[in-house]
């Protein structure tokens, strides 16, 4: 539950990387990357990106964006004012704009959201607290912990 002036995210997907290839050329550093698979090093900031790889990244982002749009439409239902293409453009809204567009139901703060979440999902805070304070030292310890429950 955001406050009225809060920034509230719209429906969008972002991916990014750096391209250090020109810098490496300038300082005389050569990259020795060994891979099996023509696109295994895709996204490596020290290797040039091919047009094929750019197209692959864009398709992945488009697919994820489409799934995100479906999930929001399914979750928000008729509350979402989805006749505006800006809603899925990735732009950020204020809390007031988000409510007007059906992205949120109401305004509030943590103490407002807690009773609402508690009534719908009585143990929501336990899950959040557990994820915050419990960190397994290794995958093996995590698996062992799960098996003892």
DSSP file (Angstrom, degrees, kcal/mol; ACC not computed):
  #  RESIDUE AA STRUCTURE BP1 BP2  ACC     N-H-->O    O-->H-N    N-H-->O    O-->H-N    TCO  KAPPA ALPHA  PHI   PSI    X-CA   Y-CA   Z-CA
    1    1 A X              0   0    0      0, 0.0   112,-0.2     0, 0.0   106,-0.1   0.000 360.0 360.0 360.0 107.0    0.0    0.0    0.0
    2    2 A X        -     0   0    0    104,-0.4   106,-1.8     1,-0.1     2,-0.2  -0.356 360.0-112.1 -81.9 165.9    1.8    3.1   -1.2
    3    3 A X    >   -     0   0    0    104,-0.2     3,-1.0    -2,-0.1    92,-0.3  -0.460  39.2 -97.7 -85.0 169.2    1.3    6.6    0.1
    4    4 A X  T 3  S+     0   0    0      1,-0.2    92,-1.5    91,-0.2    91,-0.9   0.909 123.5  39.2 -57.6 -46.1   -0.2    9.2   -2.3
    5    5 A X  T 3  S+     0   0    0     90,-0.2    -1,-0.2    89,-0.2    -3,-0.0   0.501  91.4 119.8 -85.5   0.9    3.1   10.8   -3.3
    6    6 A X    <   -     0   0    0     -3,-1.0    89,-1.1    88,-0.1     2,-0.5  -0.199  69.8-114.8 -62.3 152.8    4.9    7.4   -3.5
    7    7 A X  E     -A   94   0A   0     87,-0.2     2,-0.5    88,-0.1    87,-0.2  -0.781  33.8-167.2 -85.2 132.3    6.5    6.3   -6.8
    8    8 A X  E     -A   93   0A   0     85,-4.3    85,-3.3    -2,-0.5    96,-0.0  -0.987  18.8-120.1-126.3 127.0    4.7    3.2   -8.0
    9    9 A X  E     -A   92   0A   0     -2,-0.5    83,-0.2    83,-0.2    82,-0.1  -0.306  19.4-146.8 -70.2 144.9    6.1    1.0  -10.7
   10   10 A X        -     0   0    0     81,-0.8     2,-0.9    80,-0.3    78,-0.2  -0.185  41.8 -73.0 -91.6-167.7    4.3    0.4  -14.0
   11   11 A X  S    S+     0   0    0     76,-2.0    79,-0.4    75,-0.2     2,-0.3  -0.805  79.7 117.3 -99.0 104.1    4.5   -2.8  -16.0
   12   12 A X        -     0   0    0     -2,-0.9     2,-0.4    78,-0.2    78,-0.1  -0.968  48.3-135.6-157.9 168.2    7.8   -3.1  -17.7
   13   13 A X        -     0   0    0     -2,-0.3     2,-0.4     2,-0.0    52,-0.1  -0.991  17.6-170.0-133.8 139.8   11.0   -5.1  -17.9
   14   14 A X        +     0   0    0     -2,-0.4     2,-0.3     2,-0.0    -2,-0.0  -0.980   7.3 176.9-132.7 144.4   14.6   -3.9  -18.0
   15   15 A X        +     0   0    0     -2,-0.4     2,-0.3     2,-0.0    -2,-0.0  -0.991  12.0 172.1-141.1 145.4   17.9   -5.6  -18.7
   16   16 A X        +     0   0    0     -2,-0.3     2,-0.3     2,-0.0    -2,-0.0  -0.982  12.1 168.0-153.7 163.7   21.3   -4.1  -18.9
   17   17 A X        -     0   0    0     -2,-0.3     2,-0.3    27,-0.0    27,-0.1  -0.937  31.4-108.3-160.4 174.6   25.0   -4.7  -19.2
   18   18 A X        -     0   0    0     -2,-0.3     2,-0.5    25,-0.3    -2,-0.0  -0.825  15.4-143.4-112.1 156.0   28.2   -2.8  -19.9
   19   19 A X        +     0   0    0     -2,-0.3     3,-0.3     1,-0.1     4,-0.2  -0.908  26.6 164.1-121.4 101.4   30.4   -2.9  -23.0
   20   20 A X     >  +     0   0    0     25,-3.1     4,-2.6    -2,-0.5     5,-0.2   0.267  45.0 106.9 -96.6  10.2   34.0   -2.6  -22.0
   21   21 A X  H  > S+     0   0    0     24,-0.3     4,-2.2     1,-0.2    -1,-0.2   0.892  79.7  46.6 -62.1 -41.9   35.3   -3.9  -25.4
   22   22 A X  H  > S+     0   0    0     -3,-0.3     4,-2.4     2,-0.2    -1,-0.2   0.900 112.9  50.3 -66.9 -39.4   36.6   -0.4  -26.6
   23   23 A X  H  > S+     0   0    0     -4,-0.2     4,-2.2     2,-0.2    -2,-0.2   0.916 110.1  50.2 -62.5 -43.0   38.3    0.2  -23.3
   24   24 A X  H  X>S+     0   0    0     -4,-2.6     5,-2.8     1,-0.2     4,-0.7   0.903 111.2  48.8 -63.7 -40.5   40.0   -3.1  -23.4
   25   25 A X  H ><5S+     0   0    0     -4,-2.2     3,-0.7     3,-0.2    -1,-0.2   0.920 110.3  52.6 -61.4 -43.1   41.2   -2.4  -26.9
   26   26 A X  H 3<5S+     0   0    0     -4,-2.4    -2,-0.2     1,-0.2    -1,-0.2   0.866 115.6  38.1 -63.2 -38.9   42.5    1.0  -25.8
   27   27 A X  H 3<5S-     0   0    0     -4,-2.2    -1,-0.2    -5,-0.1    -2,-0.2   0.418 115.5-112.2 -96.4   2.6   44.5   -0.4  -22.9
   28   28 A X  T <<5 +     0   0    0     -4,-0.7     2,-0.5    -3,-0.7    -3,-0.2   0.787  63.9 146.8  79.5  28.5   45.6   -3.5  -24.9
   29   29 A X      < -     0   0    0     -5,-2.8     2,-0.4    -6,-0.2    -1,-0.2  -0.863  31.0-158.0-101.1 128.7   43.8   -6.2  -22.9
   30   30 A X        -     0   0    0     -2,-0.5     2,-0.4    -5,-0.0    16,-0.0  -0.860  13.1-131.5-105.8 140.9   42.6   -9.2  -24.9
   31   31 A X        -     0   0    0     -2,-0.4     2,-0.6    15,-0.2    -2,-0.0  -0.761  13.7-166.7 -92.4 132.3   39.8  -11.4  -23.6
   32   32 A X        +     0   0    0     -2,-0.4     2,-0.6     2,-0.0    -2,-0.0  -0.831  19.5 168.6-117.4  89.8   40.2  -15.2  -23.5
   33   33 A X        -     0   0    0     -2,-0.6     2,-0.5     2,-0.0     8,-0.1  -0.903  17.6-160.9-107.1 123.6   36.8  -16.6  -23.0
   34   34 A X        +     0   0    0     -2,-0.6     2,-0.3     2,-0.0    -2,-0.0  -0.906  22.2 159.6-105.3 126.5   36.2  -20.3  -23.5
   35   35 A X        -     0   0    0     -2,-0.5     2,-0.5     6,-0.0     3,-0.0  -0.942  38.3-139.5-139.4 160.9   32.7  -21.5  -24.0
   36   36 A X  S    S+     0   0    0     -2,-0.3     2,-0.1     1,-0.0     3,-0.1  -0.970  82.5  41.8-119.3 111.0   30.7  -24.4  -25.4
   37   37 A X  S >  S-     0   0    0     -2,-0.5     3,-1.6     1,-0.1     4,-0.4   0.032  88.1-108.4 117.4 129.6   27.8  -23.0  -27.3
   38   38 A X  T 3  S+     0   0    0      1,-0.3     3,-0.1     2,-0.1    -1,-0.1   0.722 117.6  34.9 -63.5 -22.5   27.8  -20.0  -29.6
   39   39 A X  T >  S+     0   0    0      1,-0.1     3,-1.8     2,-0.1    -1,-0.3   0.233  81.8 108.0-115.2  13.9   25.8  -17.8  -27.1
   40   40 A X  T <  S+     0   0    0     -3,-1.6    -2,-0.1     1,-0.3    -1,-0.1   0.848  84.0  47.0 -62.2 -33.6   27.2  -19.1  -23.8
   41   41 A X  T >  S+     0   0    0     -4,-0.4     3,-2.4    -3,-0.1    -1,-0.3   0.284  81.7 141.7 -89.8  11.4   29.1  -15.8  -23.3
   42   42 A X  T <   +     0   0    0     -3,-1.8     3,-0.1     1,-0.3     7,-0.1  -0.306  69.4  21.0 -58.5 128.4   26.1  -13.7  -24.2
   43   43 A X  T 3  S+     0   0    0      1,-0.3     2,-0.3     4,-0.1    -1,-0.3   0.344  82.4 144.9  93.8  -6.2   26.0  -10.6  -22.0
   44   44 A X    X   -     0   0    0     -3,-2.4     3,-1.6     1,-0.2    -1,-0.3  -0.530  45.9-145.8 -65.0 122.7   29.7  -10.8  -21.1
   45   45 A X  T 3  S+     0   0    0     -2,-0.3   -25,-3.1     1,-0.3   -24,-0.3   0.598  94.8  56.5 -71.2  -8.7   30.7   -7.1  -20.8
   46   46 A X  T 3  S+     0   0    0    -27,-0.2     2,-0.4   -26,-0.1    -1,-0.3   0.358 100.1  66.3-103.3   5.1   34.2   -7.9  -22.1
   47   47 A X  S <  S-     0   0    0     -3,-1.6   -26,-0.2    -6,-0.2    -4,-0.1  -0.951  90.1-105.3-123.5 144.8   33.1   -9.5  -25.4
   48   48 A X        -     0   0    0     -2,-0.4     2,-0.4   -27,-0.1    -4,-0.1  -0.353  33.0-125.1 -66.6 150.2   31.3   -7.8  -28.3
   49   49 A X        -     0   0    0     -7,-0.1     2,-0.1    -4,-0.1    -1,-0.1  -0.823  20.6-139.5 -97.9 133.4   27.6   -8.5  -28.7
   50   50 A X     >  -     0   0    0     -2,-0.4     4,-2.3     1,-0.1     5,-0.2  -0.487  23.3-113.3 -86.3 159.9   26.4   -9.8  -32.0
   51   51 A X  H  > S+     0   0    0      1,-0.2     4,-2.2     2,-0.2     5,-0.2   0.870 119.9  56.2 -57.6 -35.7   23.2   -8.7  -33.7
   52   52 A X  H  > S+     0   0    0      1,-0.2     4,-2.1     2,-0.2    -1,-0.2   0.918 107.6  47.4 -61.8 -43.3   21.9  -12.2  -33.1
   53   53 A X  H  > S+     0   0    0      2,-0.2     4,-2.6     1,-0.2    -2,-0.2   0.883 109.0  53.8 -67.2 -38.1   22.5  -11.9  -29.4
   54   54 A X  H  X S+     0   0    0     -4,-2.3     4,-2.4     1,-0.2    -1,-0.2   0.919 109.9  48.4 -59.4 -42.9   20.8   -8.5  -29.3
   55   55 A X  H  X S+     0   0    0     -4,-2.2     4,-2.3     2,-0.2    -2,-0.2   0.885 110.1  51.6 -65.5 -38.8   17.8  -10.0  -30.9
   56   56 A X  H  X S+     0   0    0     -4,-2.1     4,-2.4     2,-0.2    -2,-0.2   0.940 110.9  47.7 -62.9 -47.5   17.8  -12.9  -28.4
   57   57 A X  H  X S+     0   0    0     -4,-2.6     4,-2.6     1,-0.2    -2,-0.2   0.927 112.2  49.7 -58.7 -45.5   17.9  -10.5  -25.5
   58   58 A X  H  X S+     0   0    0     -4,-2.4     4,-2.5     1,-0.2    -1,-0.2   0.895 110.4  49.8 -63.3 -40.0   15.1   -8.4  -26.9
   59   59 A X  H  X S+     0   0    0     -4,-2.3     4,-2.5     2,-0.2    -1,-0.2   0.903 110.6  50.3 -64.8 -40.7   12.9  -11.4  -27.5
   60   60 A X  H  X S+     0   0    0     -4,-2.4     4,-2.5     2,-0.2    -2,-0.2   0.930 111.7  47.5 -62.6 -45.0   13.5  -12.6  -23.9
   61   61 A X  H  X S+     0   0    0     -4,-2.6     4,-2.6     1,-0.2    -2,-0.2   0.910 112.2  50.1 -62.2 -42.4   12.6   -9.2  -22.6
   62   62 A X  H  X S+     0   0    0     -4,-2.5     4,-2.4     2,-0.2    -1,-0.2   0.908 111.1  48.9 -62.5 -42.3    9.5   -9.1  -24.7
   63   63 A X  H  X S+     0   0    0     -4,-2.5     4,-2.1     2,-0.2    -2,-0.2   0.933 113.1  46.3 -62.3 -46.9    8.4  -12.6  -23.5
   64   64 A X  H  X S+     0   0    0     -4,-2.5     4,-2.5     1,-0.2    -2,-0.2   0.905 111.9  52.2 -62.9 -41.8    8.9  -11.6  -19.9
   65   65 A X  H  X S+     0   0    0     -4,-2.6     4,-2.6     1,-0.2    -1,-0.2   0.917 108.5  50.7 -60.8 -44.2    7.1   -8.4  -20.4
   66   66 A X  H  X S+     0   0    0     -4,-2.4     4,-2.2     1,-0.2    -1,-0.2   0.905 111.6  47.1 -60.6 -42.3    4.1  -10.2  -22.0
   67   67 A X  H  X S+     0   0    0     -4,-2.1     4,-2.4     2,-0.2    -1,-0.2   0.878 111.1  52.3 -66.9 -37.5    4.0  -12.7  -19.0
   68   68 A X  H  X S+     0   0    0     -4,-2.5     4,-2.5     2,-0.2     5,-0.2   0.924 108.9  49.8 -62.9 -45.3    4.2   -9.7  -16.6
   69   69 A X  H  X S+     0   0    0     -4,-2.6     4,-2.7     1,-0.2     5,-0.2   0.930 111.6  48.8 -59.5 -46.5    1.3   -8.0  -18.3
   70   70 A X  H  X S+     0   0    0     -4,-2.2     4,-2.5     1,-0.2    -1,-0.2   0.908 111.1  50.4 -60.3 -42.4   -0.8  -11.2  -18.2
   71   71 A X  H  X S+     0   0    0     -4,-2.4     4,-2.6     2,-0.2    -1,-0.2   0.907 112.4  45.9 -64.8 -42.2    0.0  -11.7  -14.5
   72   72 A X  H  X S+     0   0    0     -4,-2.5     4,-3.0     2,-0.2     5,-0.4   0.929 113.5  49.0 -67.5 -43.7   -1.0   -8.1  -13.6
   73   73 A X  H  X S+     0   0    0     -4,-2.7     4,-1.9    -5,-0.2    -2,-0.2   0.903 114.5  46.2 -61.6 -40.4   -4.2   -8.3  -15.6
   74   74 A X  H  < S+     0   0    0     -4,-2.5    -2,-0.2    -5,-0.2    -1,-0.2   0.923 117.2  43.1 -67.3 -44.4   -5.1  -11.6  -14.0
   75   75 A X  H  < S+     0   0    0     -4,-2.6    -2,-0.2    -5,-0.2    -1,-0.2   0.874 122.0  37.1 -71.1 -38.6   -4.3  -10.4  -10.5
   76   76 A X  H >< S+     0   0    0     -4,-3.0     3,-1.8    -5,-0.2    -2,-0.2   0.742  86.3 175.8 -88.3 -24.2   -5.9   -7.0  -10.8
   77   77 A X  G ><  -     0   0    0     -4,-1.9     3,-1.4    -5,-0.4    -1,-0.2  -0.244  67.0  -8.4  58.3-137.5   -8.9   -8.1  -12.9
   78   78 A X  G 3  S+     0   0    0      1,-0.3    -1,-0.3    -4,-0.1    -2,-0.1   0.588 124.2  75.7 -72.1  -9.1  -11.5   -5.5  -13.7
   79   79 A X  G <  S+     0   0    0     -3,-1.8     2,-0.4    -6,-0.1    -1,-0.3   0.773  78.3  88.8 -71.3 -23.9   -9.8   -3.0  -11.3
   80   80 A X  S <  S-     0   0    0     -3,-1.4     2,-1.6    -7,-0.2    22,-0.3  -0.608  72.5-145.7 -80.0 127.5   -7.1   -2.4  -13.9
   81   81 A X    >   +     0   0    0     20,-2.6     3,-0.9    -2,-0.4     6,-0.2  -0.621  34.1 164.2 -87.7  76.8   -7.8    0.4  -16.3
   82   82 A X  T 3   +     0   0    0     -2,-1.6    -1,-0.2     1,-0.2     6,-0.1   0.279  48.0  91.6 -87.3  12.5   -6.0   -1.5  -19.1
   83   83 A X  T 3  S+     0   0    0      1,-0.1     2,-0.6    -3,-0.0    -1,-0.2   0.570  73.3  80.7 -79.6  -6.2   -7.3    0.6  -22.0
   84   84 A X    X   -     0   0    0     -3,-0.9     3,-1.7     1,-0.1     4,-0.4  -0.889  69.0-156.3-101.4 115.3   -4.3    2.9  -21.7
   85   85 A X  G >  S+     0   0    0     -2,-0.6     3,-0.9     1,-0.3    -1,-0.1   0.718  88.4  74.0 -63.8 -18.8   -1.2    1.5  -23.4
   86   86 A X  G > >S+     0   0    0      1,-0.2     3,-1.9     2,-0.2     5,-0.6   0.788  80.4  72.7 -62.7 -26.4    1.0    3.6  -21.0
   87   87 A X  G < 5S+     0   0    0     -3,-1.7   -76,-2.0     1,-0.3     3,-0.4   0.863 105.6  35.5 -59.4 -35.8    0.1    1.2  -18.2
   88   88 A X  G < 5S+     0   0    0     -3,-0.9    -1,-0.3    -4,-0.4    -2,-0.2   0.115  92.5  95.3-104.3  22.5    2.4   -1.4  -19.7
   89   89 A X  T < 5S-     0   0    0     -3,-1.9    -1,-0.2   -77,-0.1    -2,-0.1   0.586  97.7-112.8 -87.0 -10.5    5.0    1.0  -21.0
   90   90 A X  T   5 +     0   0    0    -79,-0.4   -80,-0.3    -3,-0.4   -78,-0.2   0.436  67.7 142.8  93.6  -0.3    7.3    0.7  -17.9
   91   91 A X      < -     0   0    0     -5,-0.6   -81,-0.8   -80,-0.2     2,-0.4  -0.279  50.4-115.8 -72.6 162.5    6.8    4.2  -16.7
   92   92 A X  E     -A    9   0A   0    -83,-0.2     2,-0.3   -82,-0.1   -83,-0.2  -0.792  28.0-160.5-100.8 141.5    6.5    5.1  -13.0
   93   93 A X  E     -A    8   0A   0    -85,-3.3   -85,-4.3    -2,-0.4     2,-0.1  -0.814  19.2-116.9-115.5 156.5    3.3    6.5  -11.5
   94   94 A X  E  >  -A    7   0A   0     -2,-0.3     4,-2.8   -87,-0.2   -87,-0.2  -0.433  41.8-101.1 -76.5 167.8    2.6    8.4   -8.3
   95   95 A X  H  > S+     0   0    0    -89,-1.1     4,-2.2   -91,-0.9     5,-0.2   0.895 125.2  52.8 -57.0 -40.3    0.4    6.7   -5.8
   96   96 A X  H  > S+     0   0    0    -92,-1.5     4,-2.2     2,-0.2    -1,-0.2   0.927 111.6  44.5 -61.9 -45.5   -2.5    8.9   -7.0
   97   97 A X  H  > S+     0   0    0    -93,-0.2     4,-2.0     1,-0.2     6,-0.2   0.895 111.2  54.4 -66.0 -39.5   -2.0    7.9  -10.6
   98   98 A X  H  <>S+     0   0    0     -4,-2.8     5,-2.7     1,-0.2     6,-0.9   0.899 110.1  46.5 -61.8 -40.9   -1.6    4.2   -9.7
   99   99 A X  H ><5S+     0   0    0     -4,-2.2     3,-1.2     4,-0.2    -1,-0.2   0.919 110.2  52.9 -67.7 -42.3   -4.9    4.2   -7.9
  100  100 A X  H 3<5S+     0   0    0     -4,-2.2    -1,-0.2     1,-0.3    -2,-0.2   0.858 112.6  45.5 -60.2 -35.4   -6.6    6.1  -10.8
  101  101 A X  T 3<5S-     0   0    0     -4,-2.0   -20,-2.6    -5,-0.1    -1,-0.3   0.413 117.1-112.0 -90.4   1.1   -5.3    3.4  -13.2
  102  102 A X  T < 5S+     0   0    0     -3,-1.2    -3,-0.2    -4,-0.3    -2,-0.1   0.661  81.8 124.0  80.7  15.6   -6.2    0.5  -11.0
  103  103 A X  S   <S+     0   0    0     -5,-2.7     2,-0.3    -6,-0.2    -4,-0.2   0.748  80.0  24.2 -78.6 -23.1   -2.7   -0.6  -10.1
  104  104 A X        -     0   0    0     -6,-0.9    -2,-0.2   -25,-0.1     3,-0.1  -0.914  65.1-145.3-134.5 162.7   -3.4   -0.3   -6.4
  105  105 A X  S    S-     0   0    0     -2,-0.3     2,-0.3     1,-0.3    -1,-0.1   0.811  74.0 -15.0 -95.8 -37.1   -6.6   -0.4   -4.3
  106  106 A X        -     0   0    0   -103,-0.0  -104,-0.4     2,-0.0     2,-0.3  -0.912  65.3 -98.3-157.0 177.0   -5.9    2.1   -1.6
  107  107 A X        +     0   0    0     -2,-0.3     2,-0.3  -106,-0.1  -104,-0.2  -0.733  53.6 113.8-104.8 155.8   -3.2    4.2    0.2
  108  108 A X        -     0   0    0   -106,-1.8     2,-0.2    -2,-0.3     3,-0.0  -0.986  47.9-107.3 172.4-168.3   -1.5    3.4    3.4
  109  109 A X    >>  -     0   0    0     -2,-0.3     4,-2.5  -106,-0.0     3,-0.9  -0.696  53.6 -73.3-134.3-173.7    1.7    2.5    5.2
  110  110 A X  H 3> S+     0   0    0      1,-0.3     4,-2.5    -2,-0.2  -108,-0.0   0.905 130.8  51.8 -54.6 -46.0    3.1   -0.6    6.7
  111  111 A X  H 3> S+     0   0    0      1,-0.2     4,-0.7     2,-0.2    -1,-0.3   0.754 112.1  47.9 -67.1 -21.6    0.8   -0.4    9.8
  112  112 A X  H <> S+     0   0    0     -3,-0.9     4,-0.9     2,-0.1    -1,-0.2   0.873 113.6  46.0 -80.3 -40.6   -2.2   -0.1    7.4
  113  113 A X  H  X S+     0   0    0     -4,-2.5     4,-3.1     1,-0.2     5,-0.3   0.833 100.0  69.3 -72.5 -32.9   -1.1   -3.0    5.2
  114  114 A X  H  X S+     0   0    0     -4,-2.5     4,-2.8    -5,-0.2     5,-0.2   0.918 101.0  43.7 -56.6 -50.1   -0.3   -5.4    8.1
  115  115 A X  H  X S+     0   0    0     -4,-0.7     4,-1.9     2,-0.2    -1,-0.2   0.885 115.0  50.7 -63.9 -35.0   -3.9   -5.9    9.2
  116  116 A X  H  X S+     0   0    0     -4,-0.9     4,-1.5     2,-0.2    -2,-0.2   0.952 114.3  43.0 -65.2 -48.6   -5.1   -6.3    5.6
  117  117 A X  H  X S+     0   0    0     -4,-3.1     4,-3.8     1,-0.2     7,-0.2   0.893 112.0  55.1 -63.9 -39.5   -2.4   -8.9    4.9
  118  118 A X  H  < S+     0   0    0     -4,-2.8    -1,-0.2    -5,-0.3    -2,-0.2   0.873 107.3  49.5 -62.8 -36.8   -3.0  -10.6    8.2
  119  119 A X  H  < S+     0   0    0     -4,-1.9     3,-0.2    -5,-0.2    -1,-0.2   0.846 121.0  34.8 -72.1 -31.7   -6.7  -11.0    7.4
  120  120 A X  H  < S+     0   0    0     -4,-1.5     2,-0.3     1,-0.3    -2,-0.2   0.849 137.0  18.0 -88.2 -37.8   -6.0  -12.5    4.0
  121  121 A X    ><  -     0   0    0     -4,-3.8     3,-2.2    -5,-0.2     4,-0.3  -0.784  69.4-167.4-136.7  87.8   -2.8  -14.4    4.7
  122  122 A X  T 3  S+     0   0    0     -2,-0.3     3,-0.3     1,-0.3     4,-0.1   0.743  87.5  41.1 -54.0 -29.6   -2.5  -15.0    8.5
  123  123 A X  T 3> S+     0   0    0      1,-0.2     4,-1.7     2,-0.1     3,-0.4   0.155  77.3 114.3-105.8  20.1    1.2  -16.1    8.4
  124  124 A X  H <> S+     0   0    0     -3,-2.2     4,-1.9     1,-0.2    -1,-0.2   0.871  77.1  51.0 -59.6 -38.3    2.5  -13.6    5.8
  125  125 A X  H  > S+     0   0    0     -3,-0.3     4,-2.7    -4,-0.3    -1,-0.2   0.816 105.4  56.1 -72.2 -29.4    4.8  -11.9    8.3
  126  126 A X  H  > S+     0   0    0     -3,-0.4     4,-2.9     2,-0.2     5,-0.2   0.932 108.0  48.2 -66.1 -45.0    6.3  -15.2    9.4
  127  127 A X  H  X S+     0   0    0     -4,-1.7     4,-2.3     2,-0.2    -2,-0.2   0.932 114.6  45.7 -60.3 -45.8    7.3  -16.0    5.8
  128  128 A X  H  X S+     0   0    0     -4,-1.9     4,-1.6     2,-0.2    -2,-0.2   0.927 114.5  47.4 -64.1 -45.3    8.8  -12.6    5.3
  129  129 A X  H  X S+     0   0    0     -4,-2.7     4,-2.6     2,-0.2     5,-0.3   0.910 111.5  51.1 -62.8 -43.2   10.6  -12.7    8.6
  130  130 A X  H  X S+     0   0    0     -4,-2.9     4,-2.2     1,-0.2    -1,-0.2   0.919 110.2  48.7 -61.2 -44.7   12.0  -16.1    8.0
  131  131 A X  H  < S+     0   0    0     -4,-2.3    -1,-0.2    -5,-0.2    -2,-0.2   0.822 114.2  48.4 -64.9 -29.8   13.3  -15.1    4.5
  132  132 A X  H  < S+     0   0    0     -4,-1.6    -2,-0.2    -5,-0.2    -1,-0.2   0.918 122.2  27.1 -77.6 -45.0   14.9  -12.1    6.1
  133  133 A X  H  < S+     0   0    0     -4,-2.6     2,-0.7    -5,-0.1    -2,-0.2   0.710 104.5  77.6 -97.4 -19.9   16.7  -13.6    9.1
  134  134 A X     <  +     0   0    0     -4,-2.2     2,-0.5    -5,-0.3    -1,-0.1  -0.818  50.6 168.9 -99.3 118.7   17.4  -17.2    8.0
  135  135 A X        -     0   0    0     -2,-0.7     2,-0.3    -3,-0.0    -4,-0.0  -0.985  28.4-137.0-127.2 120.0   20.3  -17.7    5.7
  136  136 A X        -     0   0    0     -2,-0.5     3,-0.1     1,-0.1     6,-0.1  -0.578  10.7-139.3 -74.0 134.2   21.6  -21.2    5.0
  137  137 A X  S    S-     0   0    0     -2,-0.3     2,-0.3     1,-0.1    -1,-0.1   0.736  81.7  -1.4 -67.2 -20.7   25.4  -21.4    5.0
  138  138 A X  S  > S-     0   0    0      1,-0.1     4,-2.1     0, 0.0     5,-0.1  -0.980  74.4-103.3-158.9 166.6   25.3  -23.8    2.0
  139  139 A X  H  > S+     0   0    0     -2,-0.3     4,-2.5     1,-0.2     5,-0.2   0.877 120.5  55.1 -62.2 -37.2   23.0  -25.6   -0.3
  140  140 A X  H  > S+     0   0    0      1,-0.2     4,-2.7     2,-0.2    -1,-0.2   0.919 108.1  47.5 -63.3 -43.2   23.7  -28.8    1.6
  141  141 A X  H  > S+     0   0    0      1,-0.2     4,-2.5     2,-0.2    -1,-0.2   0.889 111.4  51.9 -64.8 -38.0   22.7  -27.2    4.9
  142  142 A X  H  X S+     0   0    0     -4,-2.1     4,-2.1     2,-0.2    -2,-0.2   0.918 111.3  46.4 -63.5 -43.7   19.6  -25.8    3.3
  143  143 A X  H  X S+     0   0    0     -4,-2.5     4,-2.0     2,-0.2    -2,-0.2   0.913 112.5  50.1 -65.7 -43.0   18.6  -29.3    2.0
  144  144 A X  H  X S+     0   0    0     -4,-2.7     4,-1.1     1,-0.2    -2,-0.2   0.899 109.8  51.3 -62.7 -40.4   19.3  -30.9    5.3
  145  145 A X  H  X S+     0   0    0     -4,-2.5     4,-0.5     1,-0.2     3,-0.5   0.912 110.0  49.5 -61.4 -44.0   17.2  -28.3    7.1
  146  146 A X  H >< S+     0   0    0     -4,-2.1     3,-0.9     1,-0.2    -1,-0.2   0.866 107.3  54.6 -64.6 -37.1   14.3  -28.9    4.7
  147  147 A X  H 3< S+     0   0    0     -4,-2.0    -1,-0.2     1,-0.2    -2,-0.2   0.746 102.2  57.8 -71.7 -22.8   14.4  -32.7    5.2
  148  148 A X  H 3<        0   0    0     -4,-1.1    -1,-0.2    -3,-0.5    -2,-0.2   0.634 360.0 360.0 -82.8 -12.3   14.2  -32.4    9.0
  149  149 A X    <<        0   0    0     -3,-0.9    -1,-0.2    -4,-0.5    -2,-0.1   0.485 360.0 360.0 -77.9 360.0   10.8  -30.6    8.8
